[in-house]
Amino acid sequence: MHPILAIVFLPLLAAIVGGLTNKAAPAVFTKSITTGALFISCALSWPIFLGFVAGTVEPQVVPVLQWVQSGTLSFDWALRVDTLTAVMLVVITTVSALVHLYSWGYMEEDPDQPRFFAYLSLFTFAMLMLVTADNLVQMFFGWEGVGLASYLLIGFWFRKPSANAAAIKAFVVNRVGDLGFMLGIFGTFLVFGTVSIPEILEAAPVMSGSAITFMGMRLNTMDILCILLFIGAMGKSAQLGLHTWLPDAMEGPTPVSALIHAATMVTAGVFMVCRLSPMFETAPVALGLVTFIGAATCIFAATVGTTQWDIKRVIAYSTCSQLGYMFFAAGVGAYGVAMFHLFTHAFFKALLFLGAGSVIHSMHHEQDMRYYGGLRKKIPLTFWAMMMGTLAITGVGVVALHIGFAGFHSKDAILEVAFARGTETGQFAFWMGTFAALLTSFYSWRLMFLTFWGKPRWIESEHIQHTVHKTPAQAGEDTTGGYHPHESPVSMLIPLGVLSLGAIAAGFVFNRAFVDSAEFWGSSIFYNEPLIHALHNAPVLVKYAATIVMVLGFVIAWFAYIKDTSIPGKFVAQFRSLHAFLYNKWYFDELYNLVFVKPAFWIGRQFWQKGDVGIIDRFGPNGAAWVVERGVGVAKRVQSGYLTSYALIMLLGLVAAITWILM
């Protein structure tokens, strides 16, 4: 059996076994089956990836079964294994395996653990289906599968109203993006006559410059198709306009946040654009849109992240911002660089999310950073793991030696390639990305200082003090209010250690393969060699830009949250409107509520009150049904049981019928 079959289908098998046994078997059974399956998939994925790095593995397609034969539409279910797939395989299986292990400790007290682990494995299978797709329909199958699984995971605590609302919001917002994705697939089949990805990419250059009628207008064929496909990516990867579901998805358990928002579902849009990169290269308008939306998302999310107090929401907006970096890298044509940041981001963002979960676990599920403080001595292992993640996301490194943490290599490369592109949108992306890097450094160190430095503030948290049972000895501790933060169990600390290694070394080790090696990528993406050459010849100031703003962001955060903690309050008082604008997420939710939600509810009420009750009920249950019911009552009276009565009625009916015919 080919290893790719085991990699993809082991999580599905584990999800089925775990889901069917559920509470009929001990929770440890489901946890062992699902976690073991993911570690096997992970162990099989790394040799494939390293084989592509070393040049010893060739791309191939592994057939599974014949799927659809309908007229001119014909395709099989087959698993494509090339460099792009291999990158996603190690990202998905590694993070998912570690999240499974982490969840042993984090979800230990939850009574629904079997269901949770089955959902995790189902999600992983759907994501693996997406990245191994050999045709657009198969990709869409995985695309919708991760949407379903994310709905189940975000709303896992379904008895919690906010979790239900967040799950529905994620599902509905993604349906908007998926409509664009479906139209893009339909249009692609209409133009190319196939849904096979290799055949589409081979024929794409021929269609460059052609026109198609869309909504009554003659427009560039490839621009329209790629824009529709990108709308799908905007929804799945939470880009500006369809981003509103991502922060609310924090209502799910923290391991869900790490799995969905760090390495898997939210990167599906980036993967799709890179997979179809030869197609996007024939659509300059679409690429310009990708660049602009990515840069705008990058700066939008970074500004909002500077004002949030919920530790998970800060990291969620950070994810949104980092996805913007990936998209504008793809938009300027540096698809390998975009995938490089996707790869490194998976390690340090999963580390930050799981580290935040460890903090939340130690603080009795308190998520407000205003009630943290002084935790670096209480939970030192979590502190150092979070420190590694922070150094990686802020891009700490030495430019002259080209040595640094993971984000230093990938994010700096994105800024340099955006500048090197030389276009107006590229310049816009460079400046927005540079400013976002400053804000990233600020809010990342703000999170660290509020959480791990300063005086302990958990005594002020009503949530902690009201839910923790104090011993008499603890009750006498004035400094902590009777609560002592504790380090997480080993099952949670091991994933933090592994991911810390990735946050430290992933950029340095794989930089040359991802950025400089056309042979590494082969034909899996469009590789622009002149652009990469220009990247390395960027001006010195451009190369130092990210490091300069990183240091500046650190200094500002240090002054505001360590040196003089009155600065944030003074800033908010001075710029109250600006702070409210950023804290309320640029009022996107309020705008959508006014423009879409309230009108939708109004229309629904009209259909209900006037359509359903006023028309259907009036002429249905209260109309025709009422007449039938009364008629039945009258008819019952003639049911005497005497044959002579029935004969008389039949005779009268016959006479009436003959009379009607004669007259």
PyMOL commands that set and color helices and strands:
alter all, ss='L'
color gray80, all
select helices_A, chain A and resi 3-24+27-54+83-106+113-131+136-154+161-192+197-207+221-236+245-251+254-263+265-275+277-280+284-305+311-331+335-362+369-371+380-394+406-421+424-452+458-460+462-467+472-475+490-516+518-521+529-536+540-563+567-574+576-583+585-637+643-662
alter helices_A, ss='H'
color red, helices_A
select strands_A, chain A and resi 60-70+73-81+211-214+217-220+397-398+403-404
alter strands_A, ss='S'
color yellow, strands_A
deselect
rebuild
show_as cartoon
